[in-house]
Amino acid sequence: MEAVLFDMFGVVAMDQSPTVRATMVEYSGHDHDTFWAAYWAPRQDYDRGDLDGPAYWRAVGGLLGESFEPERIERLVALDLDSWSRLNEDSVALVTELSEAGVPLGLLSNIPPELAARFEERHSSVLDLFPTRGLSCRIGHAKPEAGAYRWCLERMGTPAGEVLFVDDNRTNVEAAGKLGLQGHVFTSAPELRRALGRD
């Protein structure tokens, strides 16, 4: 392993806040399963940057059989951003150590435009740890699409076999493996630290 390519959410940042998730469901006025099925259906297009926040939530509303008014969309966008905004401080500490040790680092994140802007505003010091930043809404590819990994590999300038891809989603890790990257399914920062021999 020469370089490490990190996923953001579920690795460097936390998964969605359970509290905010519950608030989103309640605010939507729909039951849990119906809401989340509609939420995820157009998410790849949102992450890829094909949709902005209002267009995404109009699509979600359509799947729920209703038309969200602008005020409701604004609130849903805000809740969605809040749900994804927590860092995993243990992971950030590990990434910082790797950066200081001179390990080439990259970030490959499925992240929609509004959330990318928030992280750039609030967590620029963390993003700056990654010389290569593949934000899906900026590169036009979202995992597990092969183009997302290739975009990062080209800019990291490291052969695929020398790059360890770290993601909490096994499907994304398997997609990276098909392109020759090494893979690690993330479960915790201490476990990743042991895998990297840095415990």
C-alpha positions in Angstrom: 0.0 0.0 0.0 1.5 3.3 -1.1 -1.6 5.6 -0.9 -5.0 5.7 0.8 -8.2 6.8 -0.8 -10.9 7.5 1.8 -14.7 7.7 1.6 -16.2 10.6 3.5 -19.6 9.6 5.1 -19.4 6.6 7.4 -15.6 6.9 7.5 -14.1 10.5 7.9 -17.5 11.9 8.7 -20.4 10.2 10.6 -23.4 8.6 9.0 -26.7 10.4 9.2 -27.7 11.6 12.7 -30.5 9.3 13.9 -32.2 12.2 15.7 -32.3 14.3 12.5 -33.4 11.3 10.5 -36.4 11.0 12.7 -37.1 14.7 12.5 -37.0 14.4 8.7 -39.5 11.6 8.6 -41.9 13.4 11.0 -41.7 16.6 9.0 -42.4 14.8 5.8 -45.7 13.5 7.1 -45.0 10.0 5.7 -44.1 6.7 7.3 -40.5 5.7 7.7 -40.2 3.1 5.0 -42.1 5.2 2.4 -40.1 8.3 3.1 -36.6 6.6 2.9 -37.5 4.7 -0.3 -38.3 8.0 -1.9 -35.3 9.7 -0.4 -32.8 7.3 -1.8 -34.3 6.7 -5.2 -33.0 9.9 -6.9 -30.0 10.3 -4.5 -27.4 9.1 -7.1 -28.5 11.9 -9.5 -28.3 14.4 -6.6 -24.8 13.1 -5.5 -23.6 13.3 -9.1 -24.7 16.9 -9.4 -27.4 16.2 -12.0 -29.9 17.7 -9.5 -29.6 20.6 -7.1 -31.3 20.5 -3.7 -34.7 21.9 -4.8 -34.9 19.7 -7.8 -33.9 16.7 -5.7 -36.6 17.3 -3.1 -39.2 17.9 -5.9 -38.3 14.5 -7.2 -38.7 13.0 -3.7 -42.0 14.7 -3.3 -43.2 13.3 -6.6 -42.3 9.8 -5.5 -44.3 10.5 -2.3 -47.3 11.6 -4.4 -47.2 15.3 -3.5 -45.7 18.6 -4.5 -43.5 20.2 -1.8 -43.9 24.0 -1.7 -40.7 26.1 -1.6 -40.7 26.7 2.1 -41.0 23.0 2.8 -38.2 22.2 0.4 -36.0 24.8 2.1 -36.6 23.1 5.5 -35.9 19.6 4.1 -32.7 20.8 2.5 -31.6 22.3 5.8 -32.5 19.1 7.8 -30.7 16.9 5.2 -27.5 19.0 5.5 -27.7 18.9 9.3 -28.1 15.1 9.2 -24.7 14.6 7.4 -22.6 17.3 9.1 -20.8 15.4 12.0 -17.1 14.5 11.7 -15.6 11.2 13.0 -12.9 12.7 15.1 -11.0 9.4 15.6 -10.8 9.1 11.8 -9.8 12.7 11.3 -6.9 12.1 13.8 -5.8 9.0 11.8 -6.0 10.9 8.5 -3.9 13.7 10.1 -1.3 11.2 11.2 -1.1 9.7 7.7 -0.8 13.2 6.1 2.0 14.2 8.5 3.8 10.9 7.7 3.7 11.8 4.0 1.3 9.1 2.9 -0.5 10.2 -0.4 -4.2 10.7 0.4 -7.3 11.1 -1.6 -11.0 11.5 -0.8 -13.8 10.1 -2.9 -17.2 11.1 -1.6 -20.8 10.8 -2.8 -21.8 14.3 -1.8 -24.4 16.6 -3.3 -23.7 20.3 -4.1 -25.1 21.9 -1.0 -23.4 19.5 1.3 -20.1 19.9 -0.5 -20.4 23.7 0.0 -21.1 23.2 3.7 -18.1 21.0 4.3 -15.9 23.5 2.4 -17.2 26.3 4.6 -17.1 24.5 7.9 -14.4 21.8 7.6 -11.9 23.1 5.2 -9.0 22.1 7.4 -10.1 18.4 7.1 -10.6 18.6 3.4 -7.2 20.2 3.1 -5.7 16.9 4.3 -6.6 15.4 1.0 -4.6 16.7 -2.0 -7.0 14.7 -4.3 -10.7 15.5 -3.6 -13.2 13.6 -5.7 -16.5 15.2 -4.7 -19.1 13.4 -6.8 -21.1 16.5 -7.5 -18.0 18.2 -8.9 -16.6 15.3 -10.9 -19.8 14.0 -12.5 -19.3 10.5 -11.2 -20.7 8.8 -8.1 -19.6 5.6 -6.5 -19.9 2.7 -7.4 -19.5 4.1 -11.0 -16.0 3.2 -12.3 -15.4 6.8 -13.5 -15.4 8.0 -9.9 -12.4 5.8 -9.0 -10.6 6.5 -12.2 -10.9 10.2 -11.7 -9.1 9.9 -8.4 -6.5 7.5 -9.6 -5.5 9.8 -12.4 -5.0 12.7 -10.1 -3.3 10.7 -7.4 -0.8 9.4 -9.9 -0.5 6.1 -8.1 -1.0 2.7 -9.7 -4.4 1.2 -8.6 -2.7 -1.8 -7.0 -0.8 0.5 -4.6 -3.9 2.4 -3.4 -6.0 1.2 -0.5 -9.7 2.3 -0.8 -11.5 2.7 2.5 -15.3 2.8 2.5 -18.0 1.6 4.9 -20.1 0.3 1.9 -19.0 -3.1 0.7 -20.5 -2.5 -2.7 -18.2 0.5 -3.2 -15.2 -1.4 -2.0 -15.9 -4.3 -4.4 -16.3 -1.8 -7.3 -12.9 -0.4 -6.5 -11.5 -3.9 -6.4 -12.7 -4.6 -9.9 -10.4 -1.7 -11.0 -7.4 -3.2 -9.2 -7.5 -1.1 -6.0 -6.9 -2.8 -2.6 -10.0 -2.5 -0.4 -10.9 -2.1 3.3 -14.5 -2.2 4.5 -14.5 0.4 7.3 -16.1 -0.5 10.7 -14.1 1.8 13.1 -11.1 4.0 13.2 -9.2 1.8 15.7 -9.8 -1.2 13.4 -8.5 0.7 10.4 -5.6 1.8 12.4 -4.7 -1.8 13.1 -5.1 -2.7 9.5 -2.7 0.0 8.5 -0.2 -1.1 11.2 -0.5 2.2 13.1 -1.8 1.0 16.4 
